[in-house]
Amino acid sequence: MAKKGQTFKRYSEEFKLRAVNMYQEEGMGYEAIAKELGIPSKTQVRQWVRKKNSGESFVDQRGRNRSSDTPFVGRPRTKFTTVEEERDYLKAQVEYLKKRNPSLHLGGRYGK
């Protein structure tokens, strides 16, 4: 389990492929590869090998919103430089919610 404030290293696809090739073509073990490449855990190398063998992508999905139709990715903004900037941000949120939930649109006195 991750500890509060802990950061994680992200590796490029080329780096991951290099580690997998060291295992598959050179016959090196997971621990030896991890040590040579400076990867903290041999388990990470094992996961990359499994992904490669099963045809999965190496693309890292951590911290990404997997539904591509939302413009709001990541942590919501809490500080704005101008009132207008905050207004525009909030308007965009309202419009997005109206599109996602048309049945919740209030209409009438509160519409528009």
C-alpha positions in Angstrom: 0.0 0.0 0.0 1.2 3.5 -0.8 2.2 5.8 2.0 1.0 9.4 2.2 3.3 11.6 0.1 4.9 8.7 -1.7 5.8 9.3 -5.3 6.0 6.7 -8.0 8.5 6.5 -10.9 7.0 6.3 -14.3 9.0 4.4 -17.0 8.8 4.9 -20.8 7.5 2.2 -23.0 11.0 1.8 -24.5 12.5 1.2 -21.0 9.8 -1.4 -20.3 10.4 -3.1 -23.6 14.1 -3.2 -22.9 13.5 -4.9 -19.5 11.1 -7.5 -21.2 13.7 -8.2 -23.9 16.4 -8.8 -21.3 14.1 -11.4 -19.8 12.9 -13.0 -23.0 16.0 -12.8 -25.3 18.9 -12.7 -22.9 17.4 -15.1 -20.3 18.1 -12.9 -17.3 16.0 -13.3 -14.2 13.5 -10.7 -12.9 15.7 -9.8 -9.9 18.9 -9.4 -12.1 17.0 -7.1 -14.5 15.6 -5.0 -11.7 19.0 -4.6 -10.2 20.7 -3.7 -13.5 18.1 -1.2 -14.5 17.6 0.3 -11.1 14.0 -0.8 -10.7 13.1 -1.1 -7.0 11.1 -4.4 -7.3 11.4 -7.5 -9.4 7.6 -7.7 -9.3 7.4 -4.7 -11.7 9.5 -6.5 -14.3 7.3 -9.6 -13.9 4.2 -7.5 -14.5 5.7 -5.9 -17.7 6.6 -9.4 -19.0 3.0 -10.6 -18.3 1.6 -7.6 -20.1 3.8 -8.1 -23.1 3.0 -11.8 -23.3 -0.8 -11.2 -23.1 -0.6 -8.4 -25.7 -1.7 -5.6 -23.3 -0.5 -2.0 -23.7 2.2 -0.5 -21.5 0.4 2.8 -21.3 0.1 3.9 -17.7 -3.4 4.8 -16.7 -2.7 6.0 -13.2 -4.2 9.4 -12.4 -6.1 9.6 -15.7 -9.8 9.7 -16.2 -10.6 6.8 -18.3 -13.8 8.2 -19.8 -12.5 10.4 -22.6 -15.6 12.5 -23.0 -15.1 14.6 -19.8 -13.1 17.8 -20.1 -12.5 17.8 -16.3 -9.4 15.7 -15.8 -7.5 15.5 -12.5 -8.0 17.5 -9.4 -10.7 20.3 -9.5 -9.2 23.8 -9.6 -9.5 25.8 -6.4 -7.6 28.9 -7.2 -8.2 31.3 -10.1 -6.4 34.5 -11.1 -9.6 36.4 -11.9 -13.3 36.3 -11.1 -14.1 35.9 -14.8 -11.8 32.8 -15.1 -13.6 31.2 -12.2 -17.0 32.1 -13.7 -16.1 30.5 -17.0 -14.8 27.4 -15.3 -18.1 27.0 -13.3 -20.2 27.7 -16.4 -18.3 24.9 -18.3 -19.0 22.5 -15.4 -22.7 23.3 -15.4 -22.9 22.8 -19.2 -21.1 19.5 -18.9 -23.4 18.3 -16.2 -26.5 19.4 -18.2 -25.2 17.3 -21.2 -24.5 14.3 -19.0 -27.8 14.4 -17.1 -30.5 15.9 -19.2 -33.2 14.7 -16.8 -31.7 16.8 -14.1 -32.0 20.0 -16.1 -34.2 22.3 -13.9 -35.8 24.4 -16.7 -38.5 26.9 -15.7 -37.5 29.6 -13.3 -34.0 28.3 -12.8 -33.3 27.5 -16.5 -30.5 28.9 -18.6 
